[in-house]
Amino acid sequence: MRSGRIAVFEKPSGLLRLENHPIPKISGGELLARIDLCTLCGSDLHTLQGRRSTPTPTVLGHEILGTIVQTTAGAVGFDGRELQVGDRITWTVAASCGDCFYCKRDLPQKCDSLLKYGHAPITDTWTFNGGLGDYCHLKSGSSIHIIPDDIPDRVACPVNCATATVAAALRGSKIEGRSVLVQGAGMLGVTACAMANTMGAERVLVSDKLPERLDRAKAFGATHLIEAGKKSDSLENIRDATNGYGVDIALELTGSVDAVEIGMEAIRMGGEAIWVGTVHPTDPVKIMPETLVRRMLAVRGVHNYNPSDLDFALRFLEENHRRFPFSELVEKTFALSEVNEAIDYAVASKAFRVAVKP
């Protein structure tokens, strides 16, 4: 274990280059994890295609599952237990200081000195900082979570982005007995259908342009399937499914301005719009302040999550990964040496998730 590989990203549409680097020395509170699996998130693909900027050169990949191979004094998990070599873990997408303005206001994902895995530049002191490599150097301030033994790698790997982000979106709202519109039936969308279902939603509507994704969402607890097309047709179908009132909650996961606008019109009086998908620049959305006031609407943006959301997401998977077909969502696995082929496949196939395994 004297050196390890990283796949270096330098510019959009360029090939990732494998490089060997010495294993870093770790200090107080830090860990070194051997990467067992990394799944390619939609934001990784946006970066690779030039729709999302990130500092370069960098090591992409933040949906990471690993096994501790080195630890230091003071390294403890989310539950307060001392972490041990051999623990199978996941961790928050970012390390936070715990003491700044935002950390003290339960927004560690907006920490003043945030270090974000898969989105940080390679430096002499932080080379193994993303999932597309052999190892990941975990900084102090990362929330470390031990994976329950009965959750397979391919189910657990997306938990520290996709599943935890959905948890952050839904845990902030009253779901039980309500109608939830999930806009987008990709990885986050089908996860949201399953989570809303287990949280007691009365109706789980899901909209998407692809019929095959709608069919998949049904297996994850969706009760009503809405084929996204003409705006008037979508709204009519949503109102038909909700006795004319509209949904209590519209959860936007596509990043589409059209979906944002439909969601705003689809919610009932006193309803809530939750925006998650627009993590890259878009055209502005026109909202009349009077509309929000008279219809008593709430709009909430969700970006990443806090450690308790990741813990909730793990508990959710532990209890429900057999009830819903999460094991089918990682559709193909490539070796790290085939990382460029993995990216090409992910883009061309529009798979829910593609994995890379060192």
VENTA-V881756 format. One record per pair of residues at least 24 apart in sequence whose ideal C-beta (glycine too) atoms are under 10 Angstrom apart, sorted by the first residue. I is the first residue (numbers start at 1). J is the second residue. If there is no record, write none. Layout:
i: {I I}
j: {J J}
//
This chain:
i: {1 1 1 1 1 1 3 3 4 4 4 4 4 4 4 4 4 4 4 5 5 5 5 5 5 5 5 5 6 6 6 6 6 6 6 6 6 6 6 6 6 6 6 6 6 7 7 7 7 7 7 7 7 7 7 7 7 7 7 7 7 7 7 8 8 8 8 8 8 8 8 8 8 9 9 9 9 9 9 9 9 9 9 9 9 9 9 9 9 10 10 10 10 11 11 11 11 12 12 12 12 12 12 12 12 12 12 13 13 13 14 14 14 14 15 15 15 16 16 16 16 16 16 16 16 16 17 17 17 18 18 18 18 18 18 18 19 19 19 19 19 20 21 21 21 21 21 21 22 22 23 23 23 23 23 23 23 24 24 24 24 24 24 24 24 24 25 25 25 26 26 26 26 26 26 26 26 27 27 27 27 27 28 28 28 28 28 29 29 29 29 29 29 29 29 29 29 29 29 30 30 30 30 30 30 30 30 30 30 30 30 31 31 31 31 31 31 31 31 31 31 31 31 31 31 31 31 31 31 31 32 32 32 32 32 32 32 32 32 32 32 32 33 33 33 33 33 33 33 33 33 33 33 33 33 33 33 33 33 33 33 33 34 34 34 34 34 34 34 34 34 35 35 35 35 35 35 35 35 35 35 35 35 35 35 35 35 35 36 36 36 36 36 36 36 36 36 36 36 36 37 37 37 37 37 37 37 37 37 37 37 37 37 37 37 37 37 38 38 38 38 38 38 38 38 38 38 38 38 38 38 38 38 38 38 38 38 38 39 39 39 39 39 39 39 39 39 39 39 39 39 39 39 39 39 39 39 39 39 39 39 39 40 40 40 40 40 40 40 40 40 40 40 40 40 40 40 40 41 41 41 41 41 41 41 41 41 41 41 41 42 42 42 42 42 42 42 42 42 42 42 42 42 42 42 43 43 43 43 43 43 43 44 44 44 44 44 44 44 44 44 45 45 45 45 45 46 46 46 47 47 47 48 48 48 48 48 49 49 51 51 51 51 52 52 52 52 53 53 53 54 54 54 54 54 55 55 55 55 55 56 56 57 57 57 58 58 58 58 58 58 58 58 59 59 59 59 59 59 59 59 59 59 59 59 59 59 59 60 60 60 60 60 60 60 60 60 60 61 61 61 61 61 61 61 61 61 61 61 61 62 62 62 62 62 62 62 62 62 62 62 62 62 62 62 62 62 63 63 63 63 63 63 63 63 63 63 63 63 63 63 63 63 63 63 64 64 64 64 64 64 64 64 64 64 64 64 64 64 64 64 65 65 65 65 65 65 65 65 65 65 65 65 65 65 65 65 65 66 66 66 66 66 66 66 66 66 66 67 68 68 68 69 70 70 70 71 71 72 74 75 75 75 75 76 77 77 77 77 78 78 78 78 78 78 78 78 78 78 79 79 79 79 81 81 83 83 83 84 87 87 87 87 88 88 88 88 88 88 88 89 89 89 89 89 89 89 89 90 90 90 90 90 90 90 90 90 90 90 90 90 90 90 90 90 91 91 91 91 91 91 91 91 91 91 91 92 92 92 92 92 92 92 92 92 92 92 92 92 92 92 92 92 93 93 93 93 93 93 93 93 93 93 93 93 94 94 94 94 94 94 94 94 94 95 95 95 95 95 95 95 95 96 96 96 96 96 96 96 97 97 98 98 98 99 103 103 106 106 107 107 107 108 108 108 108 108 108 109 109 109 109 109 109 109 109 110 110 110 111 113 114 114 115 115 115 115 116 117 117 117 118 131 131 131 131 131 132 132 132 132 132 132 133 133 133 133 134 134 135 142 143 143 143 143 143 143 144 144 145 145 145 145 145 146 147 147 147 148 148 148 148 148 148 149 150 150 150 150 151 151 151 151 151 151 151 152 152 152 152 152 153 153 153 153 154 154 154 154 154 154 154 154 154 154 155 155 155 155 155 155 155 155 155 155 155 156 156 156 156 156 156 157 157 157 157 157 158 158 158 158 158 158 158 158 158 158 158 159 159 159 159 159 159 159 160 160 160 160 160 160 161 161 161 161 161 161 162 162 162 162 162 162 162 162 162 162 162 162 163 163 163 163 163 163 163 163 163 163 163 163 163 163 163 164 164 164 164 164 164 164 164 164 164 164 164 164 165 165 165 165 165 165 165 165 165 165 165 165 165 166 166 166 166 166 166 166 166 166 166 166 166 166 166 166 166 167 167 167 167 167 167 167 167 167 167 167 167 167 167 167 168 168 168 168 168 168 168 168 168 168 168 168 169 169 169 169 169 169 169 169 169 169 169 169 169 169 170 170 170 170 170 170 170 170 170 170 170 170 171 171 171 171 171 171 171 171 171 172 172 172 172 172 173 173 173 173 173 173 173 173 174 174 174 174 174 175 175 175 175 175 175 175 176 176 176 177 177 177 177 178 178 178 178 178 178 178 178 178 179 179 179 179 179 179 179 179 179 179 179 179 179 179 179 179 179 179 179 180 180 180 180 180 180 180 180 180 180 180 180 181 181 181 181 181 181 181 181 181 181 181 181 181 181 181 181 181 181 181 181 181 181 181 181 182 182 182 182 182 182 182 182 182 182 182 182 182 182 182 183 183 183 183 183 183 183 183 183 183 183 183 183 183 183 183 183 183 183 183 183 183 183 184 184 184 184 184 184 184 184 184 184 184 184 184 184 184 185 185 185 185 185 185 185 185 185 185 185 185 185 185 185 185 185 185 186 186 186 186 186 186 186 186 186 186 186 186 187 187 187 187 187 187 187 188 188 188 188 188 188 189 189 189 189 189 189 189 189 189 189 189 190 190 190 190 190 190 190 190 190 190 190 190 190 190 190 191 191 191 191 191 191 191 191 191 192 192 192 192 192 192 192 192 193 193 193 193 193 193 193 193 193 194 194 194 194 194 194 194 194 194 194 194 194 195 195 195 195 195 195 195 195 196 196 196 196 196 196 197 197 197 197 197 197 198 198 198 198 198 199 201 201 202 202 203 203 203 203 204 205 205 205 205 205 205 205 206 206 207 207 207 207 207 207 207 207 207 207 208 208 208 209 209 209 210 212 213 213 216 216 216 216 219 219 219 220 220 220 220 220 220 221 221 221 226 226 228 228 228 228 228 231 231 231 231 231 232 232 234 234 234 234 234 234 235 235 235 237 238 238 238 238 238 239 239 239 242 242 242 243 244 245 245 246 246 246 247 247 247 248 249 249 249 249 250 250 250 251 251 251 251 251 252 252 252 252 252 253 253 254 255 255 255 256 257 257 257 257 257 258 260 260 260 261 261 261 263 264 264 264 264 264 265 265 267 267 267 267 268 268 268 269 269 269 269 270 270 270 270 271 271 271 271 272 272 272 272 273 273 273 273 273 274 274 274 274 274 275 275 275 275 275 276 276 276 276 276 277 278 279 279 326 328 329 330 330 331 333}
j: {32 34 69 70 134 135 134 135 32 34 35 127 128 133 134 135 136 137 358 128 132 133 134 135 336 337 339 358 57 58 59 60 61 122 127 128 129 130 131 132 133 134 135 136 336 38 58 59 60 61 130 131 132 133 134 336 337 339 340 342 343 356 358 56 57 58 59 60 122 127 130 132 133 44 47 48 54 56 57 58 59 60 61 118 122 130 132 339 343 56 57 58 122 48 50 56 57 46 47 48 49 50 51 52 53 54 56 48 49 50 48 50 56 340 339 340 343 48 59 60 132 336 339 340 342 343 57 339 340 132 133 134 336 337 339 340 57 59 122 127 133 134 122 127 128 133 134 135 127 128 69 70 127 128 134 135 137 70 124 125 126 127 128 129 135 137 70 125 137 70 71 72 75 137 138 139 140 72 73 74 139 140 72 73 74 75 140 71 72 73 74 75 76 95 138 139 140 141 142 70 71 72 74 75 95 137 138 139 140 141 142 66 68 69 70 71 72 75 83 85 87 89 91 136 137 138 139 140 142 144 66 68 69 70 71 72 85 128 135 136 137 138 64 65 66 67 68 69 70 71 83 87 88 89 90 91 128 135 136 137 138 144 66 67 68 69 70 134 135 136 358 61 64 65 66 67 128 130 131 132 133 134 135 136 336 356 357 358 64 65 66 67 88 89 147 153 156 157 357 358 63 64 65 66 131 152 153 154 156 157 158 330 333 355 356 357 358 62 63 64 65 66 118 130 131 132 133 136 157 158 336 339 342 354 355 356 357 358 63 64 65 131 153 154 156 157 158 159 160 161 162 187 329 330 333 342 346 352 353 354 355 356 131 132 158 330 334 339 342 343 345 346 347 351 353 354 355 356 93 118 131 158 160 161 162 165 187 188 346 353 161 162 184 186 187 188 253 254 255 277 279 280 346 352 353 93 118 119 161 255 279 280 118 119 130 131 132 161 343 346 354 343 346 347 350 354 255 279 280 118 119 280 340 343 344 346 347 343 347 255 279 280 281 119 279 280 281 119 280 281 116 118 119 120 121 116 119 120 121 122 121 122 121 122 123 118 119 120 121 122 129 130 132 117 118 119 120 121 122 126 127 128 129 130 131 132 133 136 117 118 119 130 131 132 133 339 343 356 117 118 119 129 130 131 132 133 136 161 339 356 91 92 93 94 116 117 118 119 120 129 130 131 132 136 160 161 304 90 93 117 118 131 156 157 158 159 160 161 162 163 164 187 330 353 355 89 90 91 93 117 118 130 131 132 133 136 138 157 158 160 161 89 90 91 131 147 151 152 153 154 155 156 157 158 159 160 355 357 90 91 131 135 136 138 144 147 157 358 147 138 144 146 135 135 137 138 138 144 140 140 138 140 142 144 144 143 144 145 146 142 143 144 145 146 307 308 310 311 314 144 145 146 311 144 146 138 144 146 146 144 145 146 147 146 147 148 149 151 153 156 138 142 144 145 146 147 156 160 143 144 145 146 147 151 156 157 158 159 160 161 163 164 310 313 314 117 136 138 139 142 143 144 145 160 307 310 116 117 138 141 142 143 144 145 160 161 164 304 305 306 307 309 310 117 118 119 142 143 160 161 164 165 304 305 310 118 119 120 139 141 142 143 304 305 120 129 138 139 140 141 142 143 139 140 141 142 143 306 307 140 141 140 141 143 141 141 306 306 308 303 304 306 141 143 304 305 306 307 168 302 303 304 305 306 307 309 303 304 306 141 141 141 304 139 140 141 142 304 142 160 161 161 157 160 355 356 358 336 339 342 343 356 358 336 339 356 358 336 358 358 307 306 307 308 309 310 311 307 310 307 310 311 313 314 314 314 317 318 314 315 317 318 319 321 318 317 318 321 322 314 317 318 321 322 326 327 317 321 326 327 330 330 333 355 357 326 327 328 329 330 331 333 353 355 357 317 318 321 322 324 325 326 327 328 329 330 313 314 317 318 321 326 329 330 353 355 357 187 188 191 313 317 326 329 330 352 353 355 191 310 313 314 316 317 326 304 305 309 310 313 314 187 188 304 305 310 313 186 187 188 189 190 191 192 253 313 329 352 353 187 188 191 192 194 195 305 309 310 312 313 314 316 317 326 191 304 305 306 307 308 309 310 311 312 313 314 316 191 192 253 276 277 279 302 303 304 305 309 310 313 190 191 192 193 194 195 196 251 253 276 302 305 309 312 313 316 191 192 195 302 305 306 308 309 310 311 312 313 314 315 316 274 276 302 303 304 305 306 308 309 310 312 313 195 196 249 251 252 253 274 275 276 300 301 302 305 309 195 196 198 199 201 249 251 274 302 309 312 316 195 199 302 305 306 308 309 312 313 272 274 300 302 309 199 248 249 251 272 274 298 300 199 200 248 249 272 199 200 201 202 204 248 249 200 201 202 201 202 203 248 202 203 204 247 248 249 268 271 272 203 204 205 223 224 238 241 242 243 245 246 247 248 249 250 266 267 268 271 204 205 206 222 223 247 248 249 250 251 272 274 205 206 207 224 226 234 238 241 242 246 247 248 249 250 251 252 259 262 263 266 267 271 273 274 206 207 208 217 220 221 222 226 247 249 250 251 252 253 254 207 208 226 228 234 250 251 252 253 254 255 256 258 259 260 262 263 266 273 274 275 276 277 208 209 210 213 217 228 251 252 253 254 255 256 259 276 277 209 210 211 212 213 214 215 216 217 218 220 222 225 226 228 253 254 352 210 213 216 217 253 254 277 329 350 351 352 353 253 326 329 330 351 352 353 251 253 254 276 277 352 213 214 216 217 220 222 251 253 254 277 352 214 216 217 218 219 220 221 222 253 324 325 326 328 329 352 220 253 313 316 317 324 326 329 352 217 220 221 222 251 253 274 276 217 218 219 220 221 222 223 251 324 219 220 221 222 316 317 320 321 323 324 325 326 220 221 312 313 316 317 320 324 220 221 222 223 249 251 221 222 223 320 323 324 316 319 320 323 324 316 248 249 242 248 241 242 247 248 247 237 238 241 242 247 250 266 251 253 234 237 238 250 252 254 259 262 263 266 253 254 259 254 256 259 350 350 350 352 325 328 329 352 324 325 328 320 323 324 325 326 329 320 323 324 262 266 254 256 258 259 262 258 259 261 262 265 262 265 258 259 262 263 265 266 262 265 266 266 262 263 265 266 267 265 266 268 266 267 268 268 268 269 271 270 271 295 271 272 273 272 273 274 298 300 274 275 299 275 276 277 300 302 276 277 278 301 302 277 278 278 279 280 282 282 282 283 284 285 286 285 285 287 299 285 286 287 299 291 292 295 297 299 291 295 295 297 298 299 295 296 297 294 295 296 297 295 296 297 298 295 296 297 298 297 298 299 300 297 298 299 300 301 298 299 300 301 302 299 300 301 302 303 300 301 302 303 304 302 303 303 304 352 352 353 354 355 355 357}
//
